[in-house]
Amino acid sequence: MDIPSAADEAEPGAAKTLFQSSVVLLLLIFLLDSCQRKEEALFLSRQGLAGKKISAREIRLPVKKVLQRKKIYLTFDDGPNKGTLNVFNAVKEDSIPASFFIVGKHVYDSPQQEVIFEQLKADSTIELCNHSYTHALNHYTRFYQQPGEVVKDIEKNANEIGFNNAVVRMPGRNAWRIDTVSHTDIKESEAAIDSVHHAGFAVMGWDVEWMFDHKDLSLTTDTDQLLRQIENMLASQKTKTAGHLVLLAHDQAFQTPESLEKLHYLFRQLKNNPEYELALAGTYPGIKNKTPQSSVNP
């Protein structure tokens, strides 16, 4: 009895199908290799290397650039006051890096403010910076007429409150003295601000301010408008340092549920934007994170 071969048992046309599949696979390999060779030839042509003998190891096709995120520094002035604890809790809830610029006099204005300050100081995830001891008692013109007294006021805040960085924001002035960045918004204040810088402090102003009404303390800048302003300033490189933006807000403007809702909205929009990275003021380019020797607590 004849025993059928494996070929006899195969489905009709199976061998033909296998052959066709092999041909298709070979064609695909050929096409992929051809595309690779064309890409390499185009790259060599653009580099002016066409016709030259180049080893495979020497060919390095372009690599896509990694997205360089823009840094945003969220800073809150004038604490501790009635809005400071609200801002602090919002920062903690949304896991946001934030820098609080402290006025020394406000720490001791009431037992409640001192307790708030101690809460801030005990938290290592936020940053505390110097915003003067007296805030010029809100008499800015008179304050800046005496450069020596201005330096003493800043140093008193550093000595009595204690900061682990040299960052200072001048009361009532948008002034900068950080590395090569130098700006004075009101000329008459220049000598005093220079004196603070010469005493070893890094003077930080701001690029964008979240405006509020000083009478009823309500926010006057729409949150989406603020976000567009941030985006436009970074895109047009109009910030003091390209790719870096300092946002100024004030603690006292966040005392209502409505204002806190806007604050959370801002935090989440910035945090979830892949083009942005939130950072502490002390990490701003050019700042040397060292408290001036004259300001170290004894």
WOFENRA-V461360 format. One record per residue. RES is the residue in one small letter. SS is DSSP state (h for helix, s for strand, l for the rest). PHI is phi in radians with two decimals (none if undefined). D_FIRST is the distance of its C-alpha to the first C-alpha in Angstrom with 1 decimal. Layout:
BEGIN
RES:SS:PHI:D_FIRST
RES:SS:PHI:D_FIRST
END
This chain:
BEGIN
m:l:none:0.0
d:l:-1.33:3.8
i:l:-1.68:6.4
p:l:-1.14:9.5
s:l:-1.38:12.6
a:h:-1.08:15.9
a:h:-1.17:17.4
d:h:-1.15:14.9
e:h:-1.44:15.9
a:l:-1.16:19.6
e:l:-1.13:22.1
p:l:-1.03:23.0
g:l:1.48:25.9
a:h:-1.13:25.8
a:h:-1.10:25.9
k:h:-1.12:28.8
t:h:-1.13:30.6
l:h:-1.10:30.3
f:h:-1.14:31.7
q:h:-1.11:34.6
s:h:-1.10:35.5
s:h:-1.14:35.8
v:h:-1.11:38.0
v:h:-1.07:40.2
l:h:-1.08:40.6
l:h:-1.11:41.7
l:h:-1.11:44.1
l:h:-1.08:45.7
i:h:-1.08:46.1
f:h:-1.12:47.7
l:h:-1.15:50.1
l:h:-1.08:51.1
d:h:-1.12:51.9
s:h:-1.11:53.8
c:h:-1.11:55.9
q:h:-1.08:56.7
r:h:-1.15:57.8
k:h:-1.14:60.0
e:h:-1.11:61.6
e:h:-1.15:62.4
a:h:-1.12:63.8
l:h:-1.12:66.0
f:h:-1.09:67.2
l:h:-1.12:68.1
s:h:-1.09:69.8
r:h:-1.15:71.9
q:l:-1.55:72.8
g:l:1.29:73.9
l:l:-1.94:71.2
a:l:-1.06:69.2
g:l:1.53:68.4
k:l:-1.62:69.1
k:l:-1.39:66.6
i:l:-2.19:65.9
s:l:-1.31:63.4
a:h:-1.04:61.0
r:h:-1.20:63.0
e:h:-1.42:66.2
i:l:-1.44:64.9
r:l:-2.18:65.9
l:l:-1.19:65.3
p:l:-0.99:67.9
v:l:-1.87:67.7
k:l:-1.06:68.8
k:l:-1.21:72.3
v:l:-1.35:72.6
l:l:-1.06:74.9
q:l:-1.56:78.4
r:l:-1.32:79.8
k:s:-1.46:83.4
k:s:-1.73:85.5
i:s:-2.15:87.8
y:s:-1.94:90.5
l:s:-1.55:91.6
t:s:-2.19:95.2
f:s:-2.19:97.6
d:s:-1.73:101.3
d:s:1.43:104.4
g:s:-1.33:103.0
p:l:-1.44:103.5
n:l:-2.51:104.6
k:l:-1.11:103.7
g:l:-1.68:100.4
t:h:-1.08:99.2
l:h:-1.12:97.4
n:h:-1.09:95.6
v:h:-1.11:94.4
f:h:-1.02:93.4
n:h:-1.13:91.3
a:h:-1.15:89.6
v:h:-1.06:88.7
k:h:-1.20:87.3
e:h:-1.10:85.3
d:l:-1.69:83.6
s:l:0.92:83.3
i:l:-1.92:85.4
p:l:-1.27:87.2
a:l:-2.53:90.9
s:s:-2.04:94.2
f:s:-1.81:97.4
f:s:-1.63:100.6
i:s:-1.65:103.2
v:l:-1.72:106.9
g:h:-1.00:108.6
k:h:-1.03:111.5
h:h:-1.18:109.1
v:h:-1.07:107.6
y:l:-1.82:111.0
d:l:-1.20:112.2
s:l:-2.77:111.0
p:h:-1.02:109.3
q:h:-1.12:106.4
q:h:-1.17:105.9
e:h:-1.18:106.0
v:h:-1.13:103.3
i:h:-1.05:101.1
f:h:-1.07:101.6
e:h:-1.09:100.6
q:h:-1.13:97.4
l:h:-1.10:96.7
k:h:-1.14:97.6
a:h:-1.39:95.3
d:l:-1.71:92.2
s:l:-1.44:90.6
t:l:-1.54:88.2
i:l:-1.94:91.1
e:s:-2.27:93.8
l:s:-1.91:97.6
c:s:-2.25:99.7
n:s:-1.49:103.5
h:l:-2.19:105.3
s:l:1.41:108.8
y:l:-1.48:110.9
t:l:-1.81:113.3
h:h:0.96:111.4
a:h:1.05:114.7
l:h:0.89:116.0
n:h:1.10:114.8
h:l:-1.92:117.8
y:h:-1.20:115.7
t:h:-1.04:118.4
r:h:-1.12:120.8
f:h:-1.02:118.0
y:h:-1.40:116.8
q:l:-1.34:120.4
q:l:-2.19:120.4
p:h:-0.92:117.4
g:h:-1.09:118.4
e:h:-1.21:118.4
v:h:-1.12:115.0
v:h:-1.07:113.5
k:h:-1.05:115.2
d:h:-1.13:113.8
i:h:-1.15:110.2
e:h:-1.20:110.7
k:h:-1.08:112.1
n:h:-1.10:109.0
a:h:-1.13:106.8
n:h:-1.25:109.0
e:h:-1.46:109.4
i:h:-1.57:106.0
g:l:1.50:103.8
f:l:-2.29:100.9
n:l:-1.75:98.2
n:l:-2.57:98.3
a:l:-1.80:100.9
v:s:-1.36:100.1
v:s:-2.28:103.1
r:l:-2.00:103.6
m:l:-1.27:107.2
p:l:-1.17:108.8
g:l:1.20:109.4
r:l:-2.44:108.1
n:l:-1.69:104.8
a:l:-2.13:105.2
w:s:-2.29:102.8
r:s:-2.56:103.2
i:s:-2.31:99.8
d:l:0.95:99.0
t:l:-1.57:99.7
v:s:-1.47:99.8
s:s:-2.42:103.5
h:s:-2.65:104.8
t:l:-2.29:107.9
d:l:-1.31:108.3
i:l:-2.17:112.1
k:h:-0.92:113.9
e:h:-1.08:116.7
s:h:-1.59:114.2
e:h:-1.02:113.0
a:h:-1.07:115.2
a:h:-1.15:114.4
i:h:-1.22:110.7
d:h:-1.04:110.9
s:h:-1.12:112.7
v:h:-1.10:110.0
h:h:-1.13:107.4
h:h:-1.14:109.6
a:l:-1.37:109.8
g:l:1.87:106.0
f:l:-1.70:104.5
a:s:-1.68:101.7
v:s:-1.56:103.0
m:l:-1.99:100.4
g:l:-1.70:101.0
w:l:-2.68:98.5
d:l:-1.70:96.6
v:s:-2.35:96.2
e:s:-2.03:98.3
w:l:-1.48:97.3
m:l:-1.28:100.7
f:s:-2.52:102.4
d:l:-1.41:105.8
h:l:-1.28:108.2
k:l:-1.54:110.2
d:l:-1.79:107.6
l:l:1.14:104.9
s:l:-1.52:102.3
l:s:-1.17:99.6
t:l:-1.94:100.5
t:l:-1.75:97.4
d:l:-1.06:94.4
t:h:-1.11:91.3
d:h:-1.14:89.0
q:h:-1.11:91.9
l:h:-1.09:92.1
l:h:-1.10:88.4
r:h:-1.15:88.7
q:h:-1.10:91.7
i:h:-1.06:89.8
e:h:-1.06:86.9
n:h:-1.16:89.2
m:h:-1.16:91.3
l:h:-1.20:88.3
a:h:-1.15:86.7
s:l:-1.56:89.9
q:l:0.96:90.6
k:l:-1.70:94.1
t:l:-1.37:94.0
k:l:-1.06:96.1
t:s:-2.24:92.9
a:l:-0.99:90.0
g:l:1.43:87.0
h:s:-2.35:89.2
l:s:-2.34:91.1
v:s:-1.78:93.6
l:s:-1.79:94.1
l:s:-1.80:97.4
a:s:-2.35:97.8
h:s:-2.16:100.5
d:h:-0.91:99.9
q:h:-1.15:102.7
a:h:-1.46:100.8
f:l:-2.14:98.1
q:l:-2.04:99.9
t:l:-2.09:98.4
p:h:-1.01:95.0
e:h:-1.14:94.8
s:h:-1.20:95.5
l:h:-1.22:93.0
e:h:-1.10:90.3
k:h:-1.17:91.0
l:h:-1.13:90.8
h:h:-1.05:87.4
y:h:-1.05:86.2
l:h:-1.06:87.3
f:h:-0.94:85.8
r:h:-1.25:82.3
q:h:-1.13:82.4
l:h:-1.25:83.2
k:h:-1.14:80.9
n:l:-1.55:77.9
n:l:-1.49:78.5
p:l:-1.15:76.1
e:l:-1.49:78.7
y:s:-1.98:81.3
e:s:-2.34:81.8
l:s:-1.53:84.7
a:s:-2.52:86.8
l:l:-1.47:90.0
a:h:-1.00:93.2
g:h:-1.15:93.5
t:h:-1.73:90.4
y:l:-1.05:91.8
p:l:-0.96:91.7
g:l:1.63:94.7
i:l:-1.51:95.8
k:l:-1.67:96.4
n:l:-1.29:95.7
k:l:-2.49:98.8
t:l:-1.17:101.8
p:l:-0.90:105.0
q:h:-0.98:106.8
s:h:-1.22:110.0
s:h:-1.87:108.1
v:l:-1.37:106.4
n:l:-1.05:107.6
p:l:-1.17:109.9
END
